[in-house]
Structure formats: structure tokens, C-alpha cells
Amino acid sequence: MELILKVDPSFEPSLTIRVRLPDSAEEIGKLYAEGGNHSFTDVDVPRITRVLEAGEIARIRRLVEQAKVLLAPPPAAGLDGTTVTLEIDQGMNAATYTWWNEAPEGWEPVRELAQELTTLAGMKEQFGWGTSDGVLADR
């Protein structure tokens, strides 16, 4: 399984987190995170590569396997803000979730998974989850 989270704020550096989960217990799960420099700021997101622990892998799998989401959330639109995309790829099956600023009602498990990935990448505070006004904040 591979998961890709892209967090793209309008006036801040972007973040891409890629997680590869092992198919068997003998393989290693890895997390890769990197950010882009934005033309409006000179702040860089550090590049991170790390091995995932068994408990982290189990939590990600549990979040994916137990998620129940609304297939078609209400429409949303806006200017500026942040676009978040979460892609989940399992061989021939894949799902992509994209939202602007706040995950729509009915996509709480998708937001929770995005929160977990930013936490594992050490980017929890930078991308605002855990704060009341962050893009990945609990609502």
C-alpha cells in the first residue's frame, strides 16, 4: 500500500508525504516527506526519510481499513487557503480525496489519516493540526 498526502497552502511552502507500507512482516515500511519552497516565502520544509515502526504501520492500516466516508460531500469553493489531497494506492485499486481548507463533513476518517501522516513526518505544528484554526484541525 502506498499513501501520498499533499498539503498545498496558497502562500506557504507545500508538503508532500509518501508512505510505503510493507506487504509482509519481513519488509520495511518507510515514510518520505519533502516540501517545496514557495515564491512568497523563503521557508523550506525539510526533507525527511525514516523507517516506520510496527505500531505506526498497524495504526495507518487500521485507519485505512476501518474508514467509512461519504462518497460525494457537499461542494466547496474559495480563494487562497489550502488544498489537501490524499491518495491511497493498493495495487489495481486506488482512491483520491481532495478538499479545500477543511475536510468536508463525512470525511473525518480521511482527515484523521492526514493528521497521522503529518504527525509521523514531524510536521504537526507546521500544518496546523492540533490547533483550532489549522487546515487539518479537528472540527
Secondary structure, DSSP 8 states (H G I E B T S, - for coil): -EEEEEEEESSS-EEEEEEE--SSTTS--EEEEEEE--TT-------EEEE--HHHHHHHHHHHHH----SS------SSSEEEEEEEEETTEEEEEEEESS--TT-HHHHHHHHHHHHHTT-TTTTTTTSTTSTT---
